[in-house]
Amino acid sequence: MCIGAMSFFLSFNLILPELNAELRGRGGADYVGWIIPAFSFSALIARPFSGWITDNLGRKVAMIGGCLFCIVAGCFYPMVSTVTGFLVVRAIHGFSTGFTPTGFTAFTADVVAESHRGRAMGWQGMFNNLGTTIGYALGAIIAKYCGVDWMYYVSAALAATAWMMFMQLPETRLEGHKRQFQFSLKQLFFWPAWKPSLIMFLVCISLGSILTVMADFTLALGYENKGLFLSIYIGVSLLFRLVSGRVSDKLGRAWSTAIGTFSQVLSMAILMYMAMELEHQLQTGCTDCNGTGMGADKGLGMGWFVLSAVFYGIGQGFNAPSLFAWASDTADAQHRGRALAMLFMFLEMGIIAGGLTANYFIEGNSWNYPGIFAVSAGGFASGLLLSLAWIRKR
């Protein structure tokens, strides 16, 4: 399951650093801020149904169905030449994450005891992030040496690999849990999971913004590797997920999210500082500022940049396993798919809010970076306050 999940995440993250340039090349510079929301809107639509499918038709059906959307999208990206066509394919691609992660997260919760669920989610998340990290680096290499079209085809092939891996898994859904689908809020949403879902929304606002603007921000700082920040933070997250799972299991979920959100507040503070320094340099032509990579001391600028990515990765490493375990704790096996679907819906809504925030702050072919990072910092600070409040109500 973990290897299949890694291949799945590798598939759709492989293309991400190149999408801004791809859409601008089709004349869509004004719509770059919609690359992430278009993907997440579709995932959000799929989430409620994925919970029902996971609980009724099976974990494997949800996993495999999402992979098929990835395969179709990877084959169609090279065929579209218009902005509208590109965003439509992007929306189709989004259905993949609406189904597959719900299925394999429920599968993980099924096959481990509750006392070890935090660690199990940490291991699963480690493989997810490993696929994401490799994807950011590998996609740029494939695009540079083999062409962008081949990058899309490799993405589709990796999704097909995940599909084959998931086909080998046993089904863990119990036959007695099957229910008739009814389109109602009671069926679609699992309200006992509202606390981890709300924190998930707040911490994912930043994720939507980071995925949208970080490639451009990295280039603006003078660094050539568009995926530098993303690769660092996910690499750090890999390390801390194994530790955070134990913290979550022993101290409680809210303790773990408090640590994670505090770390990410620090990350956003550093990025806001660097963004303001960058604006000052661009407006005044100052060459003596050392806060960013454009100043006289590039090493210092790189150090701040790496530190912000490290803090962000620590936060992700603590938040993600704890929130998934927290949502799983609120449901029995019969309702676990719906609980996780609820969490994923709030994840997608946070990413959409972050992407639209970035789009609001767009300025021609550039961005108002301080404003974008300030909104993200506000989301993390709110998540920290809620986590601290819920520690007392454990």
N, C-alpha and C positions, 0 to 999 in steps of 0.2 A: 504494500500500500504506500509506504513512504517513498519508494523508488518511483512508483507511478505518479505520486503527487509531485515529486521533484521534476519529473519530465513534463508534467502539465504546467507547472509554474515557469519552467524554462521556456516552454513554447510561447506563452503569450507575453512574457517579459522580454523576450529576445528582440522584439521589434520596437520596444518603447522609446529608447533614446533617439531613434531616427524619425519618429512620427511627426515632430514639429517641422523638420525640414521637408518631409514628404508632403505635408499639407500646404506649406508655403509654396512648394514647387508646383502645386496644382492651382495656385492663385488664391489660397485660403488663409492668408496671413491674419485676417480679422477673426478667424474662427479657430485659431490654435487653442484657445482656452476651452473649446468644446471637445477636445480629443479624449480627455478623461471622463467628463460627464456623459458623453454619448455612450461610452462603454458601460459606465456605472448605472445609467438609467435602465438599460436592458437587464443588467444583473439584478437591479432592484425589483423590476417587474417579475423576474423569474423566482426570486427568493421565496415568496409565500408558497408558491406551487411546488418548489423544490422540497420544502419541508413535508408537505403532504405526500409527494412522490417517494421521498426517502422513507417515511414511516409506513407507507402502504404498498408500493410497488417494489421497494427494496433499495438498499444502499448502492448496490451495483448499478441499477438502472440510472440513478441520479449521476453517478460518476461517469458512466459511459456516455450518457446523453450530452453532458457538457463537453466532453472531448470531441464529439462530432461537430459541434458549433465551431470549435477551434480549427478543425481540419478544413471546414468549408471556408471560413474567413481567410485562413492562410493562403488558400488557392485563389481567392477573388481579389485580394488587395492589389496584385499586379495588373489586374484587368481594368480597374477603374481609373479614369483620367479626370474626373470632375470632383469638385469639393463635396457636392451632395452625395455622389456615389461613394466617396471615401468615408464619409461620416455614416452612411447607411451600413457599409461593411463593418465599420467600427462598432456600430450598435449590435449587429448580428454577432460579432465576436464577444460582446459583453454577456450574452446569454450563457456562455461557457462557464464563467465564474459564478453565475447564478445557480448552477446545478451541481457541478462536480465537488467543490469544497464542502457543501452541505453533506453530501454523501460520504466522503471519506472522513470528515470530522465525526459524524455519527458512528461510522465504522470503528474509529479509534476508541470512542467512548464505550462502545459495546464490548470490546475485547480486553479491557483493563478494569481492575477494581477501582472503586471511587477513591480509595486512599492513595492511589498512584496516578490519578487522572491528570493532575497538574504536570507531572513529569512526562507522561505520555503525550500530552499536548505540546510540551516543549520539544520532544523528539520529532513529532510530526512537523511542528513549525520550523525546526532546524532544517529539515529536508525541503520544505517549501521555500525557505529563504536561500538555501543553497542553490536551488534552481533559479531563483530570481537573480542572485549575484552572478552566477555563471552567464545567465541570459544577457544582462546588461553589458558584460565584457565581450561575450561571443558575438552578439548581434552587430556590434560596431566593426569587429574584425571581418565578419562575413560580408557586410555591406561594403567595406573598403576594398577587399580583395576579390570578391566574387560578384558583387553587384547587389542592389537592394532586392531585386526579384528573387534571387536565391535565398536571401534572408527570410522572405515570406514562406518560401517552399520548405526550408529547414524547419520553420516554426510549425507548419502543418505536419511534417514528418515526426516531430517530437510529440505532438498531440496524438498522432496515431500510435506511437510507442506507449504513451500513457494508457490509451484505450486497450492495447493488448495486455498490459500489466494488470489493469483492473479486471479484465476478463478472467484472470487466473484466481481471483479472490473468492472465498466462500461467502455466501449470503448470510448476514447476521440478523436480518429482520425476522421476527417471529410471526408465523402465519396467523395466529390469533389476534394480532394487532391491526389487521386490515379493517379500514373503515371507508364508507362511501364519502366521496368528496362533496362538500357543500360550500358554495361561495358565500362566506359570511366572515365578519371580522373575528368571530369566536374561533372559526376554523383556521383562519390565516395567521392570526397573531397569538403568541403565547405570552401573556402579560406577566406571569411570574418571573420572567427573565428581563424585566424592564431595567433593573439597576445596572447589570453589566452592559446592556444594550445602550443605555444612555451614555455611559462612559466611553463605549466604543465609538459612538457618534462624535463625541467631543475630541477624541484623540485622532480620529480619521479625517477631520477637517484639514489638518496639516498635511496628511498623506496625499489628499487630492491636489493641494497646492504644490507640494514638493515634486510630485510626478509631472506636473504641468510645466513648472518654471525652472527646475533645478538644472536641466541641461543648458538652458540659455544663461542662467546665472553663473554657472561654472565657466562657460566661455567668456562672459563679461569680465570675470576676475582674471582672465589670462591663462587659464588652464585648458589644455587641449582635450583631455579625456572627459567627454560629456557625462559619463556614468560614474565619475570619481566619487561623488558624495554618496550616491546610491549603493555603490559597491562596498564602501567603507562601513556605512551604517548597517548594512545587512550582514556583512562579515562579523561585526561586533555583536550584532543580535544573535547570530548563530552560537557564539560562545556563552552568552548570558542566558539563553533559553534553558539550558540544562541546569543552571544554578537557580534560576527564577522558579522553575517548576517545584523544586524542593521548598523554597521559601513560601510559595503559594500553598502547598500541601500542609506545611507545618504551622505557619502564622495566620493564614487566611488569605482569601483573594484580594480583599481591599488593601491589605498591607502591601502586597506586590504591586498593585496598580498605583498606590501612592508613591512608591519608589520610582516606578516607570514614568509617571507624569511629571514628577519633580525633575528628573533627569532631562526630559524633553523641554521643560520650561527653560532650563539652562541652555540647551541647544538653540532654541529660538532667540534667546537673548544675544547669543554670539552672532547668529546670522543677521539679526537686526542691526547690530553694530557694524558688521561688515558691509551691509547694504547701504547704510547711511554714509560710511566712508567712501563707498563706490560712487554714490550720487555726488558727494562733495568733489571728488576727483574729476568726474565727468563735467560738472558745472563750472569748476574753477581752473581745471587743468593742472591742479596741484600734483607735484611729483614727489613730495616729501612725506606723504602719509604712508604709514606702515601697516595700516589695518587690513589691507587687502593685498592680493597678489599683484596689483598694478603699481604699488608704491616702490620705494627704493629698496625695501627689504622683502623680497618675495618669499624667503624662507619663513619669516614671521607670519605673513599672510597665509601661507599654506598650513602652518601650525594651527592657527585659529580655525581654518576651514576643516581640517582633519578632526580637531577637538569637538567642533559642533557635530560632525558626523558620528563621532564616538558616543557623545551624550545621547544623540538621537537613537543610535543602535541599542544602547543600554535600556532606554525607555521602551523600545519595541520589544526587546528581549524579555522584559518583565510584564508588559501589558498584555501581549497577545495570548500567551499560554494561560494566564490567569483569567482573562475574560472568557475564553472558550471553556475552561474548566468551570468557571462560575455559572455560565449559562447551562452547562450540562448538569450541574448540581441541582438546578431548579426543577428538573424534570425526571420522570422515570423513563424506562426504555421505550414505552409506548408513545411518549410525547417528545422524545429527545430531538427528533428531526425538526419539529416545529420550534423548539426552544433555540436550536442553533440557527434555523432560518430567520428567526426574529433578530438574533444577534447580527447575522450577515446583512439583513435589511438595513439596520442602523449603521453598519459599516459602510454600505453603499451610499446611504444618505449623507454620511459624513464626507465621503470622497467627492460626491456630487457638490456638496456645499463648498468644499475646498477648491474644486475646479472652477466653479462659478465665481468664487471669490477672486481667483487669479484672473478670470476673464473680465471681471469688473475693474481690476486694476491695470488692465492692458493699456499701453501707451504706444500706439503704432506697432512697430516691430519689437518693442521693448516692454518692460513691466515696471510697475511701482513696487519694487521689492520690499522696502520697509513696511509698507501697508500690508502686503501679503503675509509677511512673517509675523507682524503684530497680531493679526487675526488668529493665526495658528497658535501663538503664545497664549492668547486669551482662552482658546479651547483647552489647552493643556492645563492652564491654571484652574479652570472650572472643574476639570476632571480630578485634579489634585484635591480641591476642597471637598468634593463629593466623596472621594476615597477616604479622606481623613474623617469625615462625618460618619461614614458607614463602618469604619473600624470600631467605633464605639458601640455600634448596634450589631456587632457580629453575632 
